[in-house]
């Protein structure tokens, strides 16, 4: 890889070949997009970031998938000040999930009632855990939002849990203020996604990543 690209992107030098990592990461991101589309169509609440994305979509009229892409690149702009190095997977993340969300929303009907919505959401958590495990297992860099978190931890010296909680609370409040869906799904996601991703992570781990909470598919 040319030196100027090497200065921007962080690429694993050992272990699984790059093509295998790229396939694993891209499939994982598409699966994450499917999961978030299911959550949206469940209409029982969203995780903080997607409540924020949905709120922005409502007040701007821009499709939510495009909002996800715009926010992703806006967050990447903050990486410059945090001296956070990009991964190839980071760029793929910023683009793929948003496109996948808009694609799947067009083909997945809105849940007919609360119980269908609950089924959608539980299924989405399991599917998202699979997508996260594949994405993180590829080892090509954190997503834009999780890179913001790890960059702030490194620059401020504050504990990861404190920085993550602060970001999630701010984003959740903004999402609520903008009209994003906050509800039972928000709680289910908060308590469900960690354990699910933890169980599935070893299935796809190409580099024996030990701290999956620092990288997610979104």
Secondary structure, 3 states (H helix, E strand, C coil): CCHHHHCCEECCCCCCCHHHHHHHHHHHHHHHHHHHHHHHHHCCCCCHHHHHHHHHHHHHCCCHHHHHHHHHHHHHHHHHHHCCCEEHHHHHHHHHHHHHHHHHHHHCCCCCCHHHHHHHHHHHHHHHHHHHHHHHHHCCCCCHHHHHHHHHHHHHCCCHHHHHHHHHHHHHHHHHHCCCCCCHHHHHHHHHHHHHHHHHHHHHCCCCCCCHHHCCCC
